[in-house]
């Protein structure tokens, strides 16, 4: 199976006040690695568009050992590990200069028909060069508990939230989910695991609500998140944290 | 005089729907080049902090021939060209792979006392290694016309707007100023010149107003911008545009 690796130096503008990489920056560089692999295999955006299809990410499952730090030289490896009729499973590993794992990300990609916006089965011509394993089963991810309390902030989807792929960059959902937690929480806690599911896409100009609650229970400190609009849920997440 | 150059490949997440680099991304990579030069000359953040000082940018003057495109390999060169008692003048040049100039940026840096937040004179120990010319005169930049009309949108300063330098990244002001222009204007027009002046710093949690108006006159199409809070102006800008 084909593993693709890029080198990356963590820039100051990719880091928050904790001197560590933000979620949008981590997601952005990870997706860049997978796009480069696709281009190298002749399966870039233009090739996929020939089928009237486009890639959409539906899940992220992150396990963080240590967040990349400002100025640090890291590598990001990615591998399309398996696929079934509808779902493609791609993993990412961030490593430090000595090869120690910083974090891993499991993702689920699906192909969407650009005309009717429905999920498409995965054509062999698109997936073959990645040499990923064809499987029958559908992977299940840990359940994301609902947000029960009523706290939320509103965010308008901005022009710069749409990236060159013509959609709201799904790294932006992290901006809305993280921001609500506030300065004190975010400078006192470090994320350990992240479980995100994307249900629907928000669009430019939408006014979204970022709902959240923080729960201390058997999983330790967990923040639960929902991006909602008019009572519909667009994205759900659970993040576990440890105190610094 | 010492010129420092970095190579950069324009990532998809650094570009907007026009497939060209956003202002925050251009400013971010430019400042990265200058920070790397400072580190290499032993005049990085820690050295400057020993004097109780920190760099603040007060002006940007950009001339854009062509915006960098997604996937393009570019170089960013920077040079500290001149300084007087209080002001340091640093220029940047973005070039394509063939060495053609894409854009130039003139900037003004000042040193601020971290305790009393006042401007400091420039110590020789800090500036000497850059080999920039010591001058007497203070450079004057084109006047930025005031926003006369009353249109504005509000933006809350978010956690991710503060970068690892512990301040609101001044690239973020561009996000607020550009966003108000709206999708139709921003996909129909290309920026040609940008003149920005920073007067005061906004802080985490502030609710700022991004005022603007679009004027068609002898300068062609010009958008005028003011970031305001409680009737105080924090940042002013004028951007000239041509129709696509």
Interface residues (C-beta under 8 A of the other chain):
Chain A: X11 X12 X13 X15 X16 X17 X18 X19 X22 X24 X28 X29 X31 X32 X35 X70 X153 X156 X158 X159 X160 X162 X163 X164 X165 X166 X169 X171 X175 X178 X179 X181 X182 X183 X186 X204 X205
Chain B: X11 X12 X13 X15 X16 X17 X18 X19 X22 X24 X28 X29 X31 X32 X35 X70 X153 X156 X158 X159 X160 X162 X163 X164 X165 X166 X169 X171 X175 X178 X179 X181 X182 X183 X186 X204 X205
